[in-house]
């Protein structure tokens, strides 16, 4: 294949306010939220009737009927119906992965422009029948005569078969929830409750200040009467956070993760438009920043590594490949799945032992300036619809770089399954 490597620009993004589950978006679902954000992006950048190279959207929790979510949503968005769509999922990294997918196609010269995004709902979740009842219904469907169908339906039937199954929140390999895994990480890295609560409080304060300053005026579009993220607590205090009980380790007396320093169950969606220079210039669109590179890694959490520590592996690889250090960045966007997870990541990079024995580095990877970390708040205050967080962060960071006029930003997202998705945005 001919090498046609091109720069990949981030033109801008749009999201709806993120909500607590079972509130404003409870009856909307992934399709409705995806249509809303895609339509808002089309409106903002004048893409009515435009054929794009690809739309990559994803969702972690979705119904079987949403297997073609991206394509179905774009058909209702105002884009040309000749635009292809692909539906993806990599847990919390889904829409950052989609940005990488679109960027790689643009860089390779396969397409000129595309949209990346994602949505998730923990309100409209798929509820499935028990395995035994599903097998019974399939057997009834295979039976030939009405009498055979009736016999198959009632033979050995038990009322327990009617008990529904909800989407699991535990890691299949360990049977532990993400919060339980993070509790183990917090103990390993000696991350205390007060430090976690302080990081959570700062996230809320930063997000509130960003809203007051108008930073999100063109990034967040009102939906269902909601104008701001439903998790934002501008009046939160350390005292209020300290009063909350442990959410995952409720019995040992050692639990430090609470509803206040962990992300809540969320509904929401986000999108971002990416393109090469020529496409953007032809349409008079400004490029806010460029997606320079990305890296994905995984850890062996089944045999002892921290479930959410994969970004500690991915980021050093990413920076080494690009000849960069942590000191070369103006902004750090580290997804706040839990306050403890962010703090564990930072401590790992400062640990000589971890960096030598796990990362193969002669010296600690480095320290991040707290004033450069999640400066407009992050998931603890915003919320975390799993597949929407990556696109939210890309759009936020690209705007920050545009406002600064130059610079470089690092994105780091941990995911279920012991994986991490990371990327570099820059504005020359």
LOBA-421731 format. One record per atom (N, C-alpha, C, CB): residue in three letters; x negated, y, z negated. Coordinates in steps of 0.2 Angstrom, whole numbers, plus 5000, padded with zeros to 4 digits. Each point is the difference from the previous one (the first is absolute). Glycine has a CB too. Layout:
% LOBA-421731
ALAXYZ;...
//
This chain:
% LOBA-421731
UNK499649945000;UNK500450065000;UNK499650065000;UNK500949944994;UNK499250115010;UNK499750065000;UNK500050044994;UNK500250015012;UNK499250024985;UNK500050034994;UNK500350075001;UNK499049944996;UNK501650085002;UNK500350065001;UNK500150034993;UNK500549975011;UNK499150024984;UNK500150034993;UNK500250075000;UNK499249924996;UNK501450105001;UNK500250065000;UNK500150024992;UNK500549995012;UNK499550084987;UNK500250024993;UNK500749994999;UNK499050085000;UNK501249904994;UNK500749994998;UNK500250064995;UNK499949875002;UNK500550175000;UNK500350064996;UNK500649984997;UNK499450085008;UNK500749954986;UNK500650004996;UNK500350075001;UNK499649924991;UNK501050085012;UNK500350065002;UNK500550024994;UNK500049975012;UNK500349984985;UNK500450024994;UNK500449954998;UNK500050115003;UNK500349894991;UNK500549954998;UNK500650034997;UNK499049934998;UNK501550035001;UNK500650014996;UNK500349954996;UNK500350075010;UNK499949944984;UNK500349954996;UNK500750034997;UNK498849954998;UNK501650014999;UNK500550024996;UNK499849994993;UNK500949965008;UNK499450084987;UNK499949994993;UNK500049934998;UNK500450124998;UNK499149864998;UNK500149934997;UNK500450004994;UNK498949975005;UNK501649984995;UNK500550004995;UNK499949934995;UNK500850075008;UNK499449944986;UNK500149944996;UNK500549955003;UNK499750074990;UNK500249875010;UNK500549955003;UNK500750014996;UNK499049925003;UNK501450065001;UNK500750004998;UNK500350074999;UNK499849894995;UNK499950165008;UNK500250075000;UNK500350025007;UNK499250034990;UNK500550035012;UNK500350035006;UNK500049965006;UNK499650104995;UNK499949855006;UNK499949965006;UNK500249934999;UNK499150085004;UNK501349914991;UNK500149934999;UNK500449965005;UNK500150044988;UNK500350005016;UNK500449975005;UNK499750015007;UNK501050014993;UNK498450025008;UNK499750025006;UNK499749945004;UNK499950124996;UNK499649855000;UNK499649955002;UNK499450025005;UNK501049934999;UNK498650035003;UNK499450015004;UNK500250035006;UNK499449914995;UNK501150075009;UNK500150025006;UNK500250085000;UNK500449885003;UNK500150134992;UNK500250075000;UNK499450054998;UNK501249964997;UNK498450024998;UNK499550044998;UNK499450015006;UNK500249964988;UNK499749985016;UNK499550015005;UNK500350045006;UNK499649894997;UNK501050115004;UNK500350045006;UNK500050074997;UNK500849915004;UNK499350114990;UNK500050074998;UNK499350035000;UNK500949974992;UNK498549995006;UNK499450035001;UNK499750005007;UNK499849964988;UNK500449995016;UNK499850005007;UNK500350065003;UNK499849885000;UNK500950134999;UNK500350055003;UNK499850074998;UNK501049935001;UNK498850084993;UNK499750064997;UNK499350025003;UNK500649984990;UNK499049965012;UNK499450015003;UNK500150025007;UNK499549924992;UNK500950055011;UNK500250025007;UNK500250075001;UNK500449885002;UNK500050144993;UNK500350075000;UNK499450054999;UNK501149964996;UNK498550034999;UNK499450044998;UNK499650015006;UNK500149974988;UNK499749985016;UNK499550015005;UNK500350005007;UNK499249944992;UNK501450065009;UNK500350015006;UNK499949945005;UNK499850124999;UNK500449824998;UNK499849945003;UNK500749975003;UNK499049984993;UNK501550055008;UNK500649985003;UNK499949975007;UNK500750084992;UNK499549865009;UNK499949975006;UNK499349985002;UNK501050065003;UNK498549954993;UNK499349995001;UNK499949924999;UNK499650124997;UNK500049855008;UNK499849935000;UNK499350004996;UNK500749975010;UNK499350004985;UNK499349994996;UNK499749935001;UNK500450084992;UNK499049925007;UNK499749935001;UNK500249954996;UNK499050065004;UNK501149964989;UNK500349954995;UNK500250034994;UNK499249925004;UNK501350054993;UNK500350024994;UNK499949944995;UNK500850085005;UNK498849934990;UNK499849944995;UNK500350024994;UNK499049975005;UNK501650004993;UNK500350014993;UNK500049934996;UNK500750095005;UNK499449924989;UNK500049934996;UNK500450014994;UNK498949975004;UNK501249974993;UNK500450004993;UNK499849944997;UNK501050065004;UNK498949944989;UNK499849944997;UNK500649964998;UNK499050064995;UNK501549975002;UNK500649974998;UNK500650025006;UNK499750004987;UNK500449955017;UNK500550015005;UNK500549945001;UNK499250085005;UNK501349934998;UNK500549955002;UNK499849965006;UNK500950074994;UNK499349875007;UNK499849965006;UNK500250045006;UNK500149894994;UNK500550155006;UNK500250035006;UNK499650065002;UNK501149974996;UNK498450054999;UNK499550065002;UNK499449975002;UNK500550074991;UNK499549875012;UNK499349985003;UNK499750045006;UNK500549894997;UNK500050155006;UNK499750055005;UNK500250074998;UNK500249915009;UNK499650104985;UNK500250074997;UNK499750065004;UNK500049944989;UNK499450065013;UNK499750055003;UNK500350025007;UNK498949974994;UNK501249985010;UNK500450015006;UNK500750024999;UNK499249915005;UNK501150064991;UNK500750024999;UNK500150084997;UNK500349884998;UNK499250134998;UNK500150074997;UNK499850055005;UNK499749964989;UNK499850035015;UNK499850055005;UNK500550015006;UNK498849974998;UNK501649985003;UNK500550005005;UNK500650054997;UNK499749895004;UNK500350134990;UNK500550054997;UNK499650064998;UNK500749914996;UNK498750105006;UNK499650064998;UNK500050065004;UNK499349924994;UNK500850075013;UNK500050055005;UNK499449995004;UNK500550084992;UNK499049885007;UNK499549985004;UNK500349965006;UNK499249994991;UNK500450015015;UNK500249975006;UNK500149924998;UNK499450095007;UNK501149884995;UNK500149934999;UNK499549965003;UNK501250024999;UNK498450005005;UNK499449965003;UNK499450004995;UNK500450035012;UNK499750004982;UNK499450004996;UNK500049934996;UNK500150124999;UNK499449845001;UNK499949944996;UNK500050014993;UNK499449955010;UNK500850004986;UNK499950004993;UNK499849934997;UNK500950095000;UNK498749924995;UNK499849944996;UNK500150004993;UNK499149985009;UNK501149974988;UNK500250004993;UNK499549964996;UNK501250015002;UNK498550024993;UNK499449974996;UNK500250004993;UNK499250035009;UNK500349934987;UNK500050014993;UNK499349974997;UNK501349985000;UNK498450064996;UNK499549984995;UNK500150044993;UNK499249985010;UNK501350004987;UNK500250024994;UNK499950084999;UNK499749894995;UNK500050135000;UNK499950084999;UNK499650035005;UNK500149984988;UNK499549985016;UNK499650035005;UNK500350015007;UNK499149964994;UNK501650025007;UNK500349995006;UNK499950065005;UNK500849934994;UNK499450135004;UNK500050065004;UNK499350035002;UNK501250024996;UNK498449974999;UNK499350025002;UNK499749955005;UNK499850054988;UNK500449885011;UNK499849955005;UNK500350025007;UNK499949914991;UNK500750125009;UNK500350025006;UNK499750065003;UNK501149954996;UNK498650095000;UNK499650065003;UNK499449975003;UNK500550084991;UNK499249875006;UNK499449975002;UNK500149975007;UNK499649994988;UNK501049975012;UNK500249975006;UNK500150055006;UNK500549914993;UNK499850145006;UNK500150055005;UNK499450035002;UNK501250024996;UNK498450004999;UNK499350035001;UNK499649965005;UNK500150064989;UNK499949885009;UNK499549955004;UNK500250005007;UNK499849934990;UNK500950075011;UNK500250005007;UNK499950065004;UNK500949934997;UNK499150134999;UNK499850065003;UNK499350015002;UNK501050054994;UNK498649935001;UNK499350005001;UNK499749955005;UNK499950024988;UNK500549935014;UNK499849955005;UNK500250035007;UNK500049904991;UNK500450155009;UNK500350025006;UNK500649975003;UNK498950035002;UNK501449924993;UNK500649965002;UNK500650055000;UNK499549904996;UNK500650145000;UNK500550054999;UNK499850074999;UNK500749914996;UNK499750145005;UNK499850074998;UNK500250024994;UNK500050025012;UNK500649964986;UNK500350024994;UNK500549954997;UNK499950125004;UNK500249884989;UNK500549964997;UNK500250024993;UNK499449915007;UNK501050064990;UNK500350014994;UNK499949954995;UNK500850075005;UNK498949944989;UNK499949954995;UNK500550024994;UNK498849975004;UNK501549984993;UNK500450014994;UNK500249944996;UNK500350115006;UNK500249904990;UNK500249944996;UNK500650034996;UNK498949945000;UNK501550014997;UNK500550014996;UNK500149954995;UNK500650075008;UNK499749944986;UNK500149944996;UNK500650024995;UNK498849965001;UNK501649994998;UNK500650014995;UNK499949944995;UNK500750065008;UNK499449964985;UNK500149954995;UNK500750004998;UNK498850014996;UNK501650035007;UNK500750004999;UNK500449955004;UNK499950124997;UNK500049885010;UNK500349965004;UNK499649945002;UNK500650105005;UNK499349854990;UNK499649955001;UNK500349945002;UNK499350044991;UNK500449915013;UNK500349945002;UNK500149954995;UNK499550025011;UNK501149964988;UNK500149954995;UNK500249935003;UNK500450094992;UNK499249865007;UNK500049945004;UNK500349944995;UNK499050045007;UNK501349914997;UNK500349954996;UNK499449954998;UNK501050015007;UNK499249954988;UNK499549954998;UNK499849955006;UNK500550014988;UNK498949965011;UNK499849965005;UNK500549945001;UNK498850034997;UNK501549944998;UNK500449955001;UNK500750025003;UNK499549954990;UNK500750115009;UNK500650025003;UNK499950025008;UNK500450044989;UNK499049995012;UNK499850015007;UNK500049935004;UNK499350114997;UNK500449845000;UNK499949945004;UNK500749975001;UNK498949984995;UNK501650035000;UNK500649975000;UNK500450045006;UNK500049974988;UNK500050095012;UNK500350045006;UNK499749985007;UNK500250094992;UNK499249905008;UNK499749985007;UNK500349935002;UNK498950074997;UNK501149894998;UNK500349935001;UNK500750005002;UNK499249964992;UNK501250095005;UNK500750015002;UNK500050025007;UNK500450034988;UNK499250025014;UNK500050025007;UNK499849955005;UNK499750114995;UNK499949845003;UNK499849945004;UNK500549955001;UNK498850024997;UNK501649974998;UNK500649955000;UNK500450015006;UNK500049994988;UNK500349965015;UNK500350005006;UNK500850024999;UNK499249925005;UNK501150044991;UNK500750014999;UNK500250044994;UNK500249895006;UNK500450134994;UNK500250044994;UNK500049964994;UNK500850065007;UNK499449874993;UNK500049964994;UNK499249994998;UNK501149945004;UNK498550055001;UNK499349994998;UNK499750074997;UNK499949915009;UNK500350144993;UNK499850074997;UNK500350004993;UNK500050055012;UNK500649934987;UNK500350014993;UNK499649954995;UNK501150035005;UNK498849914998;UNK499649954995;UNK499350034999;UNK500749905005;UNK499050125000;UNK499350034998;UNK500050064996;UNK499749965011;UNK500950084989;UNK500050064996;UNK500149984993;UNK500550065009;UNK499949894989;UNK500249984993;UNK499549954997;UNK501250035003;UNK498549935001;UNK499649944997;UNK499550034996;UNK500249935010;UNK499850054983;UNK499550014995;UNK500050084999;UNK499449905004;UNK501150144997;UNK499950074999;UNK500050024993;UNK500650015011;UNK499050044987;UNK500050024993;UNK500050085000;UNK499349904997;UNK501150124998;UNK500150085000;UNK499350034999;UNK501149994995;UNK498449985003;UNK499350034999;UNK499750025007;UNK499949934990;UNK500450045015;UNK499750015007;UNK500250075002;UNK500149885003;UNK500550154994;UNK500250075002;UNK499650064997;UNK501149955001;UNK498450034994;UNK499650054997;UNK499650035005;UNK500049944989;UNK500050135012;UNK499650035005;UNK499350014998;UNK501050065004;UNK498549955001;UNK499350014999;UNK499850075002;UNK499849885001;UNK499950164995;UNK499850075002;UNK499350005002;UNK500850054992;UNK499050005012;UNK499350015002;UNK499549994994;UNK500350075010;UNK499249894990;UNK499549994995;UNK499650064999;UNK500049885002;UNK499850144991;UNK499550054999;UNK499449974998;UNK500950084997;UNK499049865002;UNK499449974998;UNK499549985006;UNK500649964989;UNK498850035009;UNK499549985005;UNK500149925001;UNK499250094998;UNK501049885008;UNK500149935000;UNK499549964998;UNK500750025009;UNK498750004991;UNK499449964998;UNK499950004993;UNK499550025011;UNK500750034985;UNK499950004993;UNK500650004996;UNK499050065003;UNK501649965000;UNK500650004996;UNK500050074996;UNK500149875000;UNK499450175000;UNK500050064997;UNK500250065004;UNK499149954993;UNK501250105004;UNK500250065003;UNK499450055001;UNK501249994995;UNK498950055010;UNK499450055001;UNK499850044993;UNK500450015012;UNK500150014984;UNK499950034994;UNK499649964995;UNK501150065002;UNK499149874998;UNK499649964995;UNK499349995003;UNK501149944997;UNK498850055009;UNK499350005003;UNK499650074998;UNK500449925009;UNK500050134991;UNK499650074999;UNK499950004992;UNK500650065010;UNK499849914986;UNK499950004993;UNK499349974999;UNK501250004997;UNK498749945006;UNK499349974999;UNK499550045003;UNK500649895002;UNK499450155003;UNK499550045003;UNK499950064995;UNK500349975011;UNK500250054986;UNK499950064995;UNK499649974994;UNK501150055003;UNK499049894995;UNK499649984994;UNK499349985002;UNK501049954995;UNK498950035011;UNK499349985002;UNK499650075001;UNK500549905006;UNK499850154996;UNK499750065001;UNK500050054994;UNK500249985013;UNK500250004982;UNK500050044994;UNK500450075002;UNK499049944995;UNK501550055008;UNK500450065002;UNK500650014995;UNK499749995012;UNK500350064984;UNK500550014995;UNK500650035002;UNK499150004992;UNK501450005003;UNK500750025002;UNK499950085001;UNK500549914993;UNK499150135002;UNK500050075001;UNK499850025007;UNK499850014987;UNK499649965015;UNK499850025007;UNK500549995005;UNK498849974996;UNK501549975004;UNK500549995005;UNK500650055000;UNK499749884999;UNK500550144995;UNK500650054999;UNK499750065003;UNK500549944990;UNK498950085008;UNK499850075002;UNK499950005008;UNK499450014989;UNK500449945014;UNK500050005008;UNK500750005002;UNK499049935000;UNK501550044997;UNK500750005002;UNK500350075000;UNK500149884997;UNK499750154997;UNK500350074999;UNK499750055005;UNK500149974988;UNK499250025014;UNK499750055005;UNK500449995006;UNK498949994994;UNK501249955008;UNK500449985006;UNK500650045001;UNK499549895000;UNK500950114995;UNK500650045000;UNK499950075000;UNK500649914993;UNK498950125003;UNK499950075000;UNK499850025007;UNK499750004988;UNK499849965015;UNK499850025007;UNK500550005005;UNK498949954997;UNK501650005003;UNK500550005005;UNK500550054999;UNK499949885000;UNK500250144994;UNK500550064998;UNK499750065003;UNK500449944990;UNK498950075009;UNK499750065002;UNK500050015008;UNK499350004990;UNK500649945013;UNK500050005007;UNK500750025003;UNK499149915000;UNK501450064997;UNK500750025002;UNK500150074999;UNK500449894998;UNK499450144997;UNK500150074998;UNK499650045005;UNK500249984988;UNK499250005014;UNK499650045005;UNK500349995007;UNK499049994993;UNK501549975009;UNK500249995006;UNK499649955005;UNK500550124999;UNK499149844998;UNK499649965004;UNK500449955003;UNK499150014992;UNK501449975005;UNK500449945004;UNK500650035004;UNK499749934990;UNK500350135011;UNK500650035004;UNK500149975007;UNK499850114993;UNK499649885010;UNK500149975007;UNK499849925000;UNK499750115004;UNK500249864990;UNK499849935000;UNK500649964997;UNK498850034998;UNK501650004998;UNK500649974997;UNK500750025003;UNK499349984989;UNK501149985014;UNK500650025002;UNK500649984996;UNK499550005011;UNK500950044987;UNK500649984995;UNK500449955003;UNK500050114996;UNK500249845000;UNK500449955002;UNK500549984995;UNK499149965007;UNK501550034995;UNK500649984995;UNK500050054994;UNK499849885003;UNK500150184998;UNK500050054995;UNK499450004995;UNK501249995001;UNK498349975001;UNK499450004996;UNK499550055003;UNK500349884996;UNK499450165000;UNK499550055003;UNK499349984997;UNK500950095002;UNK499049884993;UNK499449994996;UNK500049924998;UNK499850124997;UNK499649865002;UNK499949934998;UNK500349994993;UNK499049995007;UNK501449954993;UNK500449994994;UNK499649984994;UNK500949975007;UNK498550014994;UNK499649984994;UNK499650064997;UNK499849895005;UNK500250174998;UNK499650064997;UNK500350024993;UNK499850035012;UNK499849974984;UNK500250034993;UNK499550054998;UNK500449894997;UNK499850175005;UNK499650064999;UNK499950024993;UNK500350045011;UNK500249944985;UNK500050014992;UNK499749954996;UNK501050075002;UNK498749885001;UNK499749944997;UNK499450034995;UNK500449925009;UNK499550044986;UNK499550024995;UNK499649944998;UNK500650104996;UNK498849905001;UNK499749954997;UNK500449964995;UNK498950065003;UNK501449984993;UNK500449984994;UNK500649955003;UNK499750104993;UNK500649935012;UNK500649965003;UNK499749935003;UNK500650115003;UNK498849895001;UNK499749955003;UNK499849954994;UNK499650065010;UNK500249964985;UNK499749964994;UNK500649964997;UNK499050084998;UNK501649955002;UNK500649974997;UNK500249945004;UNK500350114995;UNK499549885011;UNK500349945004;UNK499749934998;UNK500250085009;UNK500249874991;UNK499749944998;UNK499749965006;UNK500949994992;UNK498649965007;UNK499749975005;UNK500549965005;UNK499049984993;UNK500950025013;UNK500549985005;UNK499949935002;UNK500150115004;UNK499249864996;UNK499949945002;UNK499749954995;UNK499750055011;UNK499949974984;UNK499849974995;UNK500350024993;UNK498949985006;UNK501749994993;UNK500550034995;UNK499949964993;UNK500850035009;UNK498849924991;UNK500049964994;UNK499350004996;UNK500949935005;UNK498550084999;UNK499449994997;UNK499850064995;UNK499749935010;UNK500650134991;UNK499750064997;UNK499550035003;UNK500449954990;UNK499350025016;UNK499550035003;UNK500250045007;UNK499349914995;UNK501350085007;UNK500250035006;UNK499950085001;UNK500849905000;UNK499050125005;UNK499950075001;UNK500450035006;UNK498849984995;UNK501449985010;UNK500450025006;UNK500750014998;UNK499249945007;UNK501150124994;UNK500750024999;UNK500350025006;UNK499750034988;UNK501049995011;UNK500350025006;UNK499850075002;UNK501049944996;UNK498650104999;UNK499850065001;UNK499350005004;UNK500650044990;UNK499049915009;UNK499450005004;UNK499949955005;UNK499550044990;UNK501149935012;UNK500149965006;UNK500550025005;UNK499749904992;UNK500250095014;UNK500550025005;UNK500749964999;UNK499050035008;UNK501550014993;UNK500749974999;UNK500249975007;UNK500350084991;UNK500249885008;UNK500449975006;UNK500350065004;UNK500249894994;UNK499650115013;UNK500150065004;UNK500349985007;UNK499150054994;UNK501350005008;UNK500350005007;UNK499750065004;UNK501149944996;UNK498750055010;UNK499750065004;UNK499749985007;UNK499850064989;UNK500049995015;UNK499749985006;UNK499650065002;UNK501049935003;UNK498550065001;UNK499550055003;UNK499749985006;UNK499750034988;UNK500250025016;UNK499749995007;UNK499450055001;UNK501149965004;UNK498550025001;UNK499550055002;UNK499849995007;UNK499550004989;UNK500450065015;UNK499950005007;UNK499250005001;UNK501150065003;UNK498749905002;UNK499349995001;UNK499950015008;UNK499749934990;UNK499750105012;UNK499950015007;UNK499350015002;UNK501250045001;UNK498649965005;UNK499450025002;UNK500050085002;UNK499749885005;UNK499750144996;UNK500050085001;UNK500450025006;UNK498950004995;UNK501049965011;UNK500350025006;UNK500850004999;UNK499049965007;UNK501349994990;UNK500750004999;UNK500350064996;UNK499949875001;UNK499750144994;UNK500250054995;UNK500050075004;UNK499649934990;UNK499850085013;UNK499950075004;UNK500550015005;UNK498849994998;UNK501449955006;UNK500550015005;UNK500750024997;UNK499449915007;UNK500750084987;UNK500750014997;UNK499950064995;UNK500449885002;UNK499150154998;UNK499950064996;UNK500049994992;UNK500550065009;UNK499349874990;UNK500049984993;UNK499350014996;UNK501049925003;UNK499050104991;UNK499450014997;UNK499849934996;UNK500250124999;UNK499249865001;UNK499749944996;UNK499850034994;UNK499749945010;UNK500650034984;UNK499850024994;UNK499349974997;UNK501250014998;UNK498749935004;UNK499449964998;UNK499949945005;UNK500150044988;UNK499449935011;UNK499849945004;UNK499949944996;UNK499550075009;UNK500849874993;UNK499949944996;UNK499349975003;UNK501349984998;UNK498250024998;UNK499449985002;UNK499849935000;UNK499650104995;UNK500649864999;UNK499949935000;UNK500449974994;UNK498850025004;UNK501249924996;UNK500449964995;UNK499749944998;UNK501150055004;UNK499149924990;UNK499849934998;UNK500549974995;UNK498850045001;UNK501249905000;UNK500549954996;UNK499649954997;UNK501050025007;UNK499149974986;UNK499749944997;UNK500449974995;UNK499050075000;UNK500849874998;UNK500449964995;UNK499649974995;UNK500749975009;UNK499650024985;UNK499649974994;UNK500349934998;UNK499750124996;UNK499949845001;UNK500249934998;UNK500450014993;UNK499149945007;UNK501550094993;UNK500350014993;UNK500249944997;UNK500450115005;UNK499749834999;UNK500349944997;UNK499449974995;UNK500749985011;UNK498750044991;UNK499549974996;UNK499650054996;UNK499949915008;UNK500550144990;UNK499750054995;UNK499950075002;UNK499549904996;UNK500450125010;UNK499950075002;UNK500750044999;UNK499149975008;UNK500850094990;UNK500650044999;UNK500450015007;UNK499450064991;UNK501349935008;UNK500450005006;UNK500050065004;UNK500849934993;UNK499150135004;UNK500150065003;UNK499350035001;UNK501150024995;UNK498349945005;UNK499450035001;UNK499750005007;UNK499849964988;UNK500550015016;UNK499850005007;UNK499750065003;UNK500849915002;UNK499550154997;UNK499850065002;UNK499250024998;UNK501250045000;UNK498749934994;UNK499350014998;UNK499549975004;UNK500450004988;UNK499849955016;UNK499649965005;UNK500050045007;UNK500249894994;UNK500450135008;UNK500150025006;UNK499750075001;UNK501149945001;UNK498950114994;UNK499850065001;UNK499250005001;UNK501050044993;UNK498649935003;UNK499350005001;UNK499849975007;UNK499949984988;UNK500549975014;UNK499849985007;UNK500250055005;UNK500349884997;UNK500250155002;UNK500250065005;UNK499550055000;UNK501249974998;UNK498650064996;UNK499650055000;UNK499349985002;UNK500650054991;UNK499249895008;UNK499349985002;UNK500050005008;UNK499849934989;UNK500750055014;UNK500049995007;UNK500050075003;UNK500749905000;UNK499650154997;UNK500050075002;UNK499450044998;UNK501249995001;UNK498449994995;UNK499450034997;UNK500250064995;UNK499449985011;UNK501150004985;UNK500350054996;UNK500049984992;UNK500850045009;UNK499250014987;UNK500149984993;UNK500650044997;UNK498749994999;UNK501549994995;UNK500550034997;UNK500050084999;UNK500249894994;UNK499250135006;UNK499850074999;UNK500250045007;UNK499149984991;UNK501049985014;UNK500150035007;UNK500850025001;UNK499049945004;UNK501450054991;UNK500750015001;UNK500350054996;UNK500149885002;UNK500350165001;UNK500450064997;UNK500649984996;UNK499550075009;UNK500849874993;UNK500649984997;UNK500049925000;UNK500650105004;UNK499749884990;UNK500149934999;UNK500849984999;UNK498849994995;UNK501549975009;UNK500749984999;UNK500049934998;UNK500450085009;UNK499649904985;UNK500049934997;UNK500749994998;UNK498850004997;UNK501549955006;UNK500749994999;UNK500149984993;UNK500249965012;UNK500350074984;UNK500149984993;UNK500549954999;UNK499750124997;UNK500149825005;UNK500549944998;UNK500150004992;UNK499649945010;UNK499950074987;UNK500050014992;UNK499450044999;UNK500549894998;UNK499650154996;UNK499450044998;UNK499449964999;UNK500850094995;UNK499349855002;UNK499549964998;UNK499649985006;UNK500649964990;UNK499750025015;UNK499749985006;UNK499550055003;UNK501049935003;UNK499350134997;UNK499550065002;UNK499450004996;UNK501050075005;UNK499149934989;UNK499550014995;UNK499549945000;UNK500750074993;UNK499549875008;UNK499649945001;UNK499650015006;UNK500849934995;UNK499450095011;UNK499750015006;UNK499450054999;UNK501049985006;UNK499250084990;UNK499450054999;UNK499549974996;UNK500950095001;UNK499349884994;UNK499549974995;UNK499549955003;UNK500850024991;UNK499549945014;UNK499649955004;UNK499550035004;UNK501049935000;UNK499250125003;UNK499550045004;UNK499450034996;UNK500950025009;UNK499349994985;UNK499450034996;UNK499649954996;UNK500850104999;UNK499549845001;UNK499649944997;UNK499449985003;UNK501149974995;UNK498350035002;UNK499449985003;UNK500149925001;UNK499350094995;UNK501049885000;UNK500049925000;UNK500549985006;UNK499850004988;UNK500850035013;UNK500549985005;UNK499750025007;UNK500950024992;UNK498850045008;UNK499750025007;UNK499549955002;UNK500350124998;UNK499349864997;UNK499449955002;UNK500349935002;UNK499250074993;UNK501249915002;UNK500149925001;UNK500649995004;UNK499649994989;UNK500950065012;UNK500649995005;UNK499950035006;UNK500749994990;UNK499050075010;UNK499950045006;UNK499350005004;UNK500950084995;UNK498749895001;UNK499349995003;UNK499650075001;UNK500449905005;UNK499850154990;UNK499750065001;UNK499450014994;UNK501150055005;UNK498449984997;UNK499450014995;UNK500250054994;UNK499249985010;UNK501350074992;UNK500250054995;UNK500750005000;UNK499050075002;UNK501349964993;UNK500750015000;UNK500350045006;UNK500050004988;UNK500649985014;UNK500250035006;UNK500250075000;UNK500549905002;UNK499750134992;UNK500050074999;UNK500750024996;UNK499350015010;UNK500750054988;UNK500550034996;UNK500450055005;UNK499449984989;UNK501350025010;UNK500450045003;UNK500250064996;UNK500549905007;UNK499450164996;UNK500250064996;UNK500850004999;UNK499050065005;UNK501249944989;UNK500750004998;UNK500450065004;UNK499849944989;UNK499950115012;UNK500450065003;UNK500149985008;UNK499450084992;UNK500349875011;UNK500149985007;UNK500549955000;UNK498850045003;UNK501449934992;UNK500449945000;UNK500850015000;UNK499049944994;UNK501350045011;UNK500850015000;UNK500250064998;UNK500149884998;UNK499650185006;UNK500150064997;UNK500750035001;UNK498950025003;UNK501649955001;UNK500750015000;UNK500449954997;UNK499850075010;UNK499949894985;UNK500449944997;UNK500049945005;UNK500750094994;UNK499549865003;UNK500049945004;UNK500649954997;UNK498750015003;UNK501249934998;UNK500649955000;UNK500350004993;UNK499549935008;UNK500250084987;UNK500350004993;UNK500550064999;UNK498949964996;UNK501050095008;UNK500550065000;UNK500550005006;UNK499250064993;UNK500549925012;UNK500450005007;UNK500449945000;UNK499150065006;UNK500749884992;UNK500449945001;UNK499649965005;UNK501150054998;UNK499149885003;UNK499649965004;UNK500549955004;UNK499050014992;UNK501350015013;UNK500349955004;UNK499549975004;UNK501150075001;UNK498849874998;UNK499449965002;UNK499750025007;UNK500449914992;UNK500050085013;UNK499750015007;UNK500050075002;UNK500549895002;UNK499750164994;UNK500050075001;UNK499450044998;UNK501349995000;UNK498449984995;UNK499550044996;UNK499450025005;UNK500349944989;UNK499550015015;UNK499450025004;UNK500150065005;UNK499749884999;UNK500950125004;UNK500150055005;UNK500150074996;UNK500649925008;UNK499750074986;UNK500150064995;UNK499350034999;UNK501049964995;UNK498550005003;UNK499350024999;UNK499750035006;UNK499949924991;UNK500150055014;UNK499750025007;UNK500250075001;UNK499949885004;UNK500850134996;UNK500350075002;UNK499850054995;UNK500949945005;UNK499150044988;UNK499850054995;UNK499250025001;UNK500949954992;UNK498750005009;UNK499350015000;UNK499850045007;UNK499849904993;UNK500550095012;UNK499950035006;UNK500250085000;UNK500249895006;UNK500350124990;UNK500250074999;UNK499550044995;UNK501249965002;UNK498650004993;UNK499550034996;UNK499450025004;UNK500449934990;UNK499350035014;UNK499450015004;UNK500250065005;UNK499649884999;UNK501050125004;UNK500150065004;UNK500050064996;UNK500749935007;UNK499650074987;UNK500050064996;UNK499350034998;UNK501149964996;UNK498549995003;UNK499350014998;UNK499650035006;UNK500049914991;UNK500250065015;UNK499650035006;UNK499549955002;UNK500250114997;UNK499549854999;UNK499549955001;UNK500049954994;UNK499350085008;UNK500349874993;UNK499949954994;UNK500249935002;UNK500250094993;UNK499749875002;UNK500149935000;UNK500449974994;UNK498949995007;UNK501649964995;UNK500449974994;UNK499949935001;UNK500850105000;UNK499349874994;UNK500049924999;UNK500649984998;UNK498850004998;UNK501549955005;UNK500649974998;UNK499949934998;UNK500750065008;UNK499649924986;UNK499949934997;UNK500649974997;UNK498850034997;UNK501549925006;UNK500649974998;UNK499949924998;UNK500650095008;UNK499649904986;UNK500049934998;UNK500649965002;UNK499250034990;UNK500849915011;UNK500749965002;UNK500049944996;UNK500050055011;UNK500649924989;UNK500249944998;UNK499649955004;UNK501150034996;UNK498749915001;UNK499649955003;UNK499350014999;UNK500949985008;UNK498950074988;UNK499350014999;UNK499650035006;UNK500049914993;UNK500450145011;UNK499750035006;UNK499950084998;UNK500549915008;UNK499150124997;UNK500050074999;UNK499950035007;UNK499549994989;UNK500850075013;UNK500050035006;UNK499750074999;UNK501049935005;UNK498550094999;UNK499750064999;UNK499850045006;UNK499549964990;UNK500450105010;UNK499950045007;UNK499750074998;UNK501049945005;UNK498750095000;UNK499750065000;UNK500350055005;UNK498949954997;UNK501450115000;UNK500250055004;UNK499550065000;UNK501249964998;UNK498750075008;UNK499650064999;UNK500250055005;UNK499049934997;UNK500850135002;UNK500150065004;UNK499350035001;UNK501250024996;UNK498649985010;UNK499350035002;UNK500050074999;UNK499849915008;
//
